[in-house]
Amino acid sequence: MRSENRDAVPALPEGLDLKLVPLPISAAIPAAKAFAIYLDRLKKDGQKTKNRVPLPDFLIGAHAKADGMRPSRPDPDRVKTYFPNVRLVTP
């Protein structure tokens, strides 16, 4: 079940022309696959992670790819690594 309760989301900054859009189901599988590759790479490098929930960068990258958006990311490395065709707006 998808929640449409936008009251649960903090207010958007005024004057930035931002809008909230729901995460499409078409982004779920690419986000999960990218996260699985990420976890495999950590494991091969001998790093351990307790995080079993996909990091926001994977959801942002997959959503941008699915909807052809250009997200803004202050630290674009992870999105660029796992979603190289997504064009980003970076500072």
MOUR-V214951 format. One record per residue. N is the residue number from 1. RES is the residue in one small letter. SS is DSSP state (a for helix, b for strand, c for the rest). PHI is phi in whole degrees, 0 to 359 (999 if undefined). Layout:
BEGIN
N|RES|SS|PHI  N|RES|SS|PHI
END
This chain:
BEGIN
1|m|c|999  2|r|c|260  3|s|c|270  4|e|c|254  5|n|c|280  6|r|a|281  7|d|a|293  8|a|a|281  9|v|c|262  10|p|c|302  11|a|c|301  12|l|c|282  13|p|c|300  14|e|c|291  15|g|c|78  16|l|c|261  17|d|c|54  18|l|c|260  19|k|c|221  20|l|c|270  21|v|c|232  22|p|c|292  23|l|c|288  24|p|c|286  25|i|c|298  26|s|a|294  27|a|a|270  28|a|a|296  29|i|a|292  30|p|a|300  31|a|a|294  32|a|a|295  33|k|a|295  34|a|a|297  35|f|a|295  36|a|a|297  37|i|a|296  38|y|a|302  39|l|a|296  40|d|a|298  41|r|a|296  42|l|a|299  43|k|a|298  44|k|a|296  45|d|c|276  46|g|c|79  47|q|c|266  48|k|c|253  49|t|c|222  50|k|c|267  51|n|c|284  52|r|c|245  53|v|c|254  54|p|c|306  55|l|c|291  56|p|a|306  57|d|a|301  58|f|a|288  59|l|a|291  60|i|a|295  61|g|a|296  62|a|a|293  63|h|a|295  64|a|a|299  65|k|a|295  66|a|a|294  67|d|a|253  68|g|c|66  69|m|c|266  70|r|c|243  71|p|c|285  72|s|b|264  73|r|c|226  74|p|c|291  75|d|c|233  76|p|c|279  77|d|a|304  78|r|a|293  79|v|a|297  80|k|a|297  81|t|a|293  82|y|a|263  83|f|c|224  84|p|c|296  85|n|c|272  86|v|c|278  87|r|c|274  88|l|c|249  89|v|b|259  90|t|c|238  91|p|c|292
END
